[in-house]
């Protein structure tokens, strides 16, 4: 099972393994408070894509398409994430403010085969 949660929200007992999927460490939060079990920097979108997106909701669909294309090129990482999810609960942790339009949500969709 795959869950998604902001790094600024307190870890909870039902999170399973907490995996940070941002290339940059989120601002203003210590590693201890974040409760991260694994930081997969390469799971985040490229710097160029992240800057292009800029959390602009109007670019969400195109962001997903481009991000999924990047993820397609990382089969070993995707296999690891799917295996972890198949073995129990994982929580994809992110730092963005928008809870509906961020790379962790897009990554969850990709892992669950919801890429249209």
RODOKE-667579 format. One record per atom (N, C-alpha, C): x, y, z; atom name. Coordinates in nm, 2 decimals, always signed. Each point is the difference from the previous one (the first is absolute). Layout:
<rec <X, Y, Z>, CA>
...
REM end
This chain:
<rec <+0.08, -0.12, +0.00>, N>
<rec <-0.08, +0.12, +0.00>, CA>
<rec <+0.09, +0.12, +0.00>, C>
<rec <-0.04, +0.10, -0.08>, N>
<rec <+0.08, +0.12, -0.01>, CA>
<rec <-0.09, +0.12, +0.05>, C>
<rec <+0.06, +0.08, +0.09>, N>
<rec <-0.06, +0.12, +0.05>, CA>
<rec <+0.09, +0.12, -0.03>, C>
<rec <-0.05, +0.11, +0.01>, N>
<rec <+0.07, +0.13, -0.03>, CA>
<rec <-0.02, +0.09, +0.12>, C>
<rec <+0.10, +0.07, +0.04>, N>
<rec <-0.01, +0.09, +0.12>, CA>
<rec <+0.11, +0.11, -0.01>, C>
<rec <-0.04, +0.12, +0.05>, N>
<rec <+0.09, +0.11, +0.00>, CA>
<rec <+0.10, -0.03, +0.11>, C>
<rec <+0.13, +0.04, -0.02>, N>
<rec <+0.10, -0.02, +0.10>, CA>
<rec <-0.03, +0.08, +0.13>, C>
<rec <-0.07, +0.11, -0.02>, N>
<rec <-0.03, +0.09, +0.12>, CA>
<rec <-0.11, -0.06, +0.09>, C>
<rec <-0.07, -0.10, -0.05>, N>
<rec <-0.10, -0.06, +0.08>, CA>
<rec <+0.07, -0.11, +0.09>, C>
<rec <-0.04, -0.01, +0.12>, N>
<rec <+0.07, -0.09, +0.09>, CA>
<rec <-0.01, -0.15, -0.05>, C>
<rec <+0.11, -0.08, +0.02>, N>
<rec <-0.01, -0.14, -0.04>, CA>
<rec <-0.10, -0.07, +0.09>, C>
<rec <-0.07, -0.10, -0.05>, N>
<rec <-0.09, -0.07, +0.08>, CA>
<rec <+0.02, -0.15, -0.02>, C>
<rec <-0.05, -0.08, +0.09>, N>
<rec <+0.02, -0.15, +0.00>, CA>
<rec <-0.04, -0.07, -0.12>, C>
<rec <-0.09, +0.06, -0.08>, N>
<rec <-0.05, -0.07, -0.12>, CA>
<rec <+0.08, +0.04, -0.13>, C>
<rec <+0.11, +0.07, +0.02>, N>
<rec <+0.07, +0.04, -0.12>, CA>
<rec <+0.09, -0.11, -0.06>, C>
<rec <+0.03, -0.10, +0.07>, N>
<rec <+0.09, -0.10, -0.05>, CA>
<rec <+0.14, +0.07, -0.02>, C>
<rec <+0.07, -0.04, -0.11>, N>
<rec <+0.12, +0.06, -0.03>, CA>
<rec <-0.02, +0.13, -0.07>, C>
<rec <+0.06, +0.10, +0.06>, N>
<rec <-0.01, +0.14, -0.05>, CA>
<rec <+0.12, +0.03, -0.10>, C>
<rec <-0.04, +0.03, -0.12>, N>
<rec <+0.10, +0.02, -0.11>, CA>
<rec <-0.01, +0.14, -0.05>, C>
<rec <+0.10, +0.08, +0.02>, N>
<rec <+0.00, +0.14, -0.06>, CA>
<rec <+0.03, -0.01, -0.14>, C>
<rec <-0.08, +0.06, -0.09>, N>
<rec <+0.01, -0.01, -0.14>, CA>
<rec <+0.02, +0.13, -0.07>, C>
<rec <+0.07, +0.09, +0.07>, N>
<rec <+0.04, +0.13, -0.05>, CA>
<rec <+0.15, +0.00, -0.02>, C>
<rec <+0.05, +0.08, -0.10>, N>
<rec <+0.15, +0.01, -0.02>, CA>
<rec <+0.06, +0.09, +0.11>, C>
<rec <-0.07, +0.09, +0.05>, N>
<rec <+0.05, +0.10, +0.10>, CA>
<rec <-0.06, -0.04, +0.13>, C>
<rec <+0.08, +0.02, +0.11>, N>
<rec <-0.06, -0.02, +0.13>, CA>
<rec <-0.10, +0.12, +0.03>, C>
<rec <-0.11, -0.03, +0.05>, N>
<rec <-0.10, +0.10, +0.03>, CA>
<rec <+0.05, +0.10, +0.10>, C>
<rec <-0.04, +0.13, -0.02>, N>
<rec <+0.05, +0.11, +0.08>, CA>
<rec <-0.07, -0.01, +0.14>, C>
<rec <+0.09, +0.04, +0.10>, N>
<rec <-0.05, +0.02, +0.13>, CA>
<rec <-0.04, -0.12, +0.08>, C>
<rec <+0.04, -0.12, -0.04>, N>
<rec <-0.03, -0.12, +0.08>, CA>
<rec <+0.13, -0.08, +0.02>, C>
<rec <+0.02, -0.04, +0.12>, N>
<rec <+0.11, -0.08, +0.03>, CA>
<rec <-0.02, -0.14, -0.04>, C>
<rec <+0.11, -0.07, -0.02>, N>
<rec <-0.01, -0.14, -0.04>, CA>
<rec <-0.07, -0.09, +0.10>, C>
<rec <+0.03, +0.04, +0.13>, N>
<rec <-0.07, -0.08, +0.11>, CA>
<rec <-0.15, +0.02, +0.00>, C>
<rec <-0.04, +0.12, -0.02>, N>
<rec <-0.15, +0.03, +0.00>, CA>
<rec <-0.07, -0.05, -0.12>, C>
<rec <+0.07, -0.01, -0.11>, N>
<rec <-0.06, -0.05, -0.13>, CA>
<rec <-0.03, -0.15, +0.01>, C>
<rec <+0.08, -0.07, +0.08>, N>
<rec <-0.03, -0.15, +0.01>, CA>
<rec <+0.01, -0.07, -0.13>, C>
<rec <+0.10, +0.03, -0.08>, N>
<rec <+0.02, -0.06, -0.13>, CA>
<rec <+0.09, -0.13, +0.02>, C>
<rec <-0.05, -0.11, -0.06>, N>
<rec <+0.07, -0.13, +0.00>, CA>
<rec <+0.10, -0.01, -0.12>, C>
<rec <-0.04, +0.06, -0.11>, N>
<rec <+0.08, -0.01, -0.13>, CA>
<rec <-0.02, +0.13, -0.08>, C>
<rec <+0.11, +0.06, -0.05>, N>
<rec <-0.01, +0.12, -0.08>, CA>
<rec <+0.04, -0.04, -0.14>, C>
<rec <-0.10, -0.01, -0.09>, N>
<rec <+0.03, -0.04, -0.14>, CA>
<rec <+0.00, +0.13, -0.09>, C>
<rec <+0.11, +0.07, +0.00>, N>
<rec <+0.01, +0.13, -0.07>, CA>
<rec <-0.03, -0.02, -0.15>, C>
<rec <+0.04, -0.12, -0.05>, N>
<rec <-0.02, -0.02, -0.15>, CA>
<rec <-0.15, -0.03, -0.03>, C>
<rec <-0.08, -0.01, +0.10>, N>
<rec <-0.14, -0.02, -0.03>, CA>
<rec <-0.07, +0.13, -0.03>, C>
<rec <+0.06, +0.11, +0.04>, N>
<rec <-0.05, +0.13, -0.03>, CA>
<rec <+0.01, +0.04, -0.14>, C>
<rec <-0.08, +0.10, -0.05>, N>
<rec <+0.02, +0.04, -0.14>, CA>
<rec <+0.13, +0.07, -0.02>, C>
<rec <+0.05, +0.01, -0.12>, N>
<rec <+0.13, +0.07, -0.03>, CA>
<rec <-0.02, +0.14, +0.04>, C>
<rec <+0.11, +0.07, +0.03>, N>
<rec <+0.00, +0.14, +0.04>, CA>
<rec <-0.07, +0.08, -0.11>, C>
<rec <+0.03, -0.03, -0.13>, N>
<rec <-0.06, +0.08, -0.11>, CA>
<rec <-0.15, -0.02, +0.01>, C>
<rec <-0.05, -0.12, +0.02>, N>
<rec <-0.15, -0.02, +0.00>, CA>
<rec <-0.06, +0.06, +0.12>, C>
<rec <+0.06, -0.01, +0.11>, N>
<rec <-0.05, +0.06, +0.13>, CA>
<rec <-0.01, +0.15, -0.02>, C>
<rec <+0.10, +0.06, -0.05>, N>
<rec <+0.00, +0.15, -0.02>, CA>
<rec <-0.10, +0.04, -0.10>, C>
<rec <-0.02, -0.08, -0.11>, N>
<rec <-0.10, +0.03, -0.10>, CA>
<rec <-0.14, -0.01, +0.06>, C>
<rec <-0.03, -0.10, +0.08>, N>
<rec <-0.13, -0.02, +0.06>, CA>
<rec <-0.03, +0.11, +0.09>, C>
<rec <+0.09, +0.03, +0.09>, N>
<rec <-0.02, +0.11, +0.10>, CA>
<rec <-0.13, -0.01, +0.08>, C>
<rec <-0.05, -0.12, +0.01>, N>
<rec <-0.13, -0.03, +0.07>, CA>
<rec <-0.12, +0.08, -0.05>, C>
<rec <+0.01, +0.02, -0.14>, N>
<rec <-0.11, +0.07, -0.07>, CA>
<rec <-0.10, -0.10, -0.04>, C>
<rec <-0.12, +0.00, +0.06>, N>
<rec <-0.10, -0.10, -0.02>, CA>
<rec <-0.04, -0.01, -0.15>, C>
<rec <+0.01, +0.11, -0.07>, N>
<rec <-0.03, +0.00, -0.14>, CA>
<rec <+0.09, -0.09, -0.08>, C>
<rec <+0.12, -0.03, +0.06>, N>
<rec <+0.10, -0.08, -0.07>, CA>
<rec <+0.00, -0.15, +0.05>, C>
<rec <-0.10, -0.03, +0.09>, N>
<rec <+0.00, -0.13, +0.06>, CA>
<rec <+0.00, -0.12, -0.09>, C>
<rec <-0.09, +0.00, -0.10>, N>
<rec <+0.00, -0.11, -0.09>, CA>
<rec <+0.12, -0.02, -0.08>, C>
<rec <+0.06, +0.11, -0.05>, N>
<rec <+0.12, -0.01, -0.07>, CA>
<rec <+0.12, -0.04, +0.09>, C>
<rec <+0.00, +0.05, +0.12>, N>
<rec <+0.10, -0.03, +0.10>, CA>
<rec <+0.00, -0.16, +0.02>, C>
<rec <-0.12, -0.05, +0.02>, N>
<rec <-0.01, -0.15, +0.02>, CA>
<rec <+0.06, -0.07, -0.12>, C>
<rec <-0.04, +0.04, -0.12>, N>
<rec <+0.04, -0.07, -0.12>, CA>
<rec <+0.16, +0.00, -0.01>, C>
<rec <+0.06, +0.12, +0.03>, N>
<rec <+0.14, +0.01, -0.01>, CA>
<rec <+0.07, -0.08, +0.11>, C>
<rec <-0.06, +0.01, +0.12>, N>
<rec <+0.06, -0.07, +0.12>, CA>
<rec <+0.00, -0.15, -0.02>, C>
<rec <-0.12, -0.05, -0.05>, N>
<rec <-0.01, -0.14, -0.03>, CA>
<rec <+0.10, -0.05, -0.10>, C>
<rec <+0.03, +0.09, -0.10>, N>
<rec <+0.10, -0.04, -0.10>, CA>
<rec <+0.14, -0.01, +0.07>, C>
<rec <+0.03, +0.09, +0.09>, N>
<rec <+0.12, -0.01, +0.08>, CA>
<rec <+0.00, -0.13, +0.08>, C>
<rec <-0.11, -0.03, +0.06>, N>
<rec <+0.00, -0.12, +0.09>, CA>
<rec <+0.01, -0.13, -0.09>, C>
<rec <-0.05, +0.00, -0.12>, N>
<rec <+0.01, -0.11, -0.09>, CA>
<rec <+0.15, -0.04, -0.02>, C>
<rec <+0.09, +0.10, +0.01>, N>
<rec <+0.14, -0.03, -0.02>, CA>
<rec <+0.07, -0.04, +0.13>, C>
<rec <-0.07, -0.03, +0.10>, N>
<rec <+0.06, -0.04, +0.13>, CA>
<rec <-0.07, -0.14, +0.05>, C>
<rec <+0.01, -0.10, -0.08>, N>
<rec <-0.07, -0.12, +0.03>, CA>
<rec <+0.04, -0.07, +0.13>, C>
<rec <+0.13, +0.01, +0.04>, N>
<rec <+0.05, -0.06, +0.12>, CA>
<rec <-0.06, +0.06, +0.12>, C>
<rec <-0.01, +0.14, +0.00>, N>
<rec <-0.06, +0.07, +0.11>, CA>
<rec <-0.15, -0.03, +0.01>, C>
<rec <-0.06, +0.00, -0.11>, N>
<rec <-0.15, -0.03, +0.00>, CA>
<rec <-0.02, -0.14, +0.05>, C>
<rec <+0.08, -0.10, -0.04>, N>
<rec <-0.02, -0.14, +0.05>, CA>
<rec <+0.02, +0.00, +0.16>, C>
<rec <+0.10, +0.07, +0.05>, N>
<rec <+0.02, +0.00, +0.14>, CA>
<rec <-0.12, +0.06, +0.07>, C>
<rec <-0.06, +0.11, -0.05>, N>
<rec <-0.12, +0.06, +0.07>, CA>
<rec <-0.12, -0.09, -0.01>, C>
<rec <-0.02, -0.06, -0.11>, N>
<rec <-0.11, -0.10, -0.02>, CA>
<rec <+0.01, -0.12, +0.10>, C>
<rec <+0.13, -0.05, +0.01>, N>
<rec <+0.02, -0.11, +0.09>, CA>
<rec <-0.03, +0.04, +0.14>, C>
<rec <+0.05, +0.12, +0.04>, N>
<rec <-0.02, +0.04, +0.14>, CA>
<rec <-0.16, +0.02, +0.02>, C>
<rec <-0.07, +0.05, -0.09>, N>
<rec <-0.14, +0.02, +0.01>, CA>
<rec <-0.07, -0.13, +0.01>, C>
<rec <+0.05, -0.10, -0.08>, N>
<rec <-0.06, -0.13, +0.00>, CA>
<rec <+0.02, -0.08, +0.13>, C>
<rec <+0.10, +0.04, +0.08>, N>
<rec <+0.03, -0.06, +0.12>, CA>
<rec <-0.06, +0.06, +0.13>, C>
<rec <-0.07, +0.11, -0.02>, N>
<rec <-0.07, +0.07, +0.11>, CA>
<rec <-0.02, +0.15, -0.04>, C>
<rec <-0.02, +0.08, +0.10>, N>
<rec <-0.04, +0.14, -0.02>, CA>
<rec <+0.13, +0.08, -0.02>, C>
<rec <+0.00, +0.08, -0.10>, N>
<rec <+0.10, +0.11, -0.02>, CA>
<rec <-0.07, +0.13, -0.01>, C>
<rec <+0.07, +0.10, +0.05>, N>
<rec <-0.05, +0.14, -0.01>, CA>
<rec <+0.10, +0.08, -0.08>, C>
<rec <-0.04, +0.05, -0.11>, N>
<rec <+0.08, +0.09, -0.08>, CA>
<rec <-0.01, +0.14, +0.06>, C>
<rec <+0.11, +0.05, +0.04>, N>
<rec <+0.00, +0.13, +0.08>, CA>
<rec <+0.06, +0.11, -0.09>, C>
<rec <-0.07, +0.12, +0.00>, N>
<rec <+0.04, +0.11, -0.08>, CA>
<rec <-0.01, +0.13, +0.08>, C>
<rec <+0.06, +0.10, -0.06>, N>
<rec <+0.01, +0.13, +0.07>, CA>
<rec <-0.10, +0.11, -0.05>, C>
<rec <-0.06, -0.02, -0.12>, N>
<rec <-0.08, +0.10, -0.06>, CA>
<rec <-0.12, +0.04, +0.09>, C>
<rec <-0.05, +0.12, -0.02>, N>
<rec <-0.12, +0.05, +0.07>, CA>
<rec <-0.13, -0.07, -0.06>, C>
<rec <-0.01, -0.01, -0.13>, N>
<rec <-0.12, -0.05, -0.07>, CA>
<rec <+0.00, -0.15, +0.02>, C>
<rec <-0.11, -0.04, +0.07>, N>
<rec <-0.01, -0.14, +0.04>, CA>
<rec <-0.06, -0.09, -0.12>, C>
<rec <-0.05, +0.06, -0.10>, N>
<rec <-0.06, -0.07, -0.11>, CA>
<rec <+0.09, +0.00, -0.13>, C>
<rec <+0.09, +0.10, -0.01>, N>
<rec <+0.07, +0.02, -0.12>, CA>
<rec <+0.15, +0.01, +0.03>, C>
<rec <+0.06, -0.12, +0.02>, N>
<rec <+0.15, -0.01, +0.04>, CA>
<rec <+0.05, -0.13, -0.06>, C>
<rec <+0.14, +0.00, +0.01>, N>
<rec <+0.06, -0.12, -0.06>, CA>
<rec <-0.03, -0.13, +0.07>, C>
<rec <-0.03, +0.00, +0.13>, N>
<rec <-0.03, -0.12, +0.07>, CA>
<rec <-0.13, -0.06, -0.05>, C>
<rec <-0.10, +0.09, -0.02>, N>
<rec <-0.13, -0.04, -0.05>, CA>
<rec <+0.02, -0.06, -0.14>, C>
<rec <+0.08, +0.06, -0.09>, N>
<rec <+0.02, -0.05, -0.13>, CA>
<rec <+0.08, -0.13, +0.00>, C>
<rec <+0.09, -0.01, +0.09>, N>
<rec <+0.08, -0.13, +0.02>, CA>
<rec <-0.09, -0.11, +0.04>, C>
<rec <-0.09, +0.03, +0.10>, N>
<rec <-0.10, -0.10, +0.04>, CA>
<rec <-0.08, -0.05, -0.12>, C>
<rec <-0.05, +0.09, -0.08>, N>
<rec <-0.08, -0.03, -0.11>, CA>
<rec <+0.08, -0.09, -0.10>, C>
<rec <+0.13, +0.03, -0.02>, N>
<rec <+0.08, -0.08, -0.09>, CA>
<rec <+0.02, -0.14, +0.06>, C>
<rec <+0.03, -0.01, +0.13>, N>
<rec <+0.03, -0.13, +0.06>, CA>
<rec <-0.13, -0.09, +0.00>, C>
<rec <-0.11, +0.07, +0.00>, N>
<rec <-0.13, -0.08, +0.00>, CA>
<rec <-0.06, -0.02, -0.14>, C>
<rec <+0.08, +0.05, -0.10>, N>
<rec <-0.05, -0.02, -0.14>, CA>
<rec <-0.11, +0.09, -0.04>, C>
<rec <-0.01, +0.11, +0.06>, N>
<rec <-0.11, +0.10, -0.03>, CA>
<rec <+0.05, +0.11, -0.09>, C>
<rec <+0.08, -0.04, -0.10>, N>
<rec <+0.06, +0.11, -0.09>, CA>
<rec <-0.08, +0.02, -0.13>, C>
<rec <-0.12, -0.05, -0.01>, N>
<rec <-0.08, +0.02, -0.11>, CA>
<rec <+0.05, -0.07, -0.12>, C>
REM end
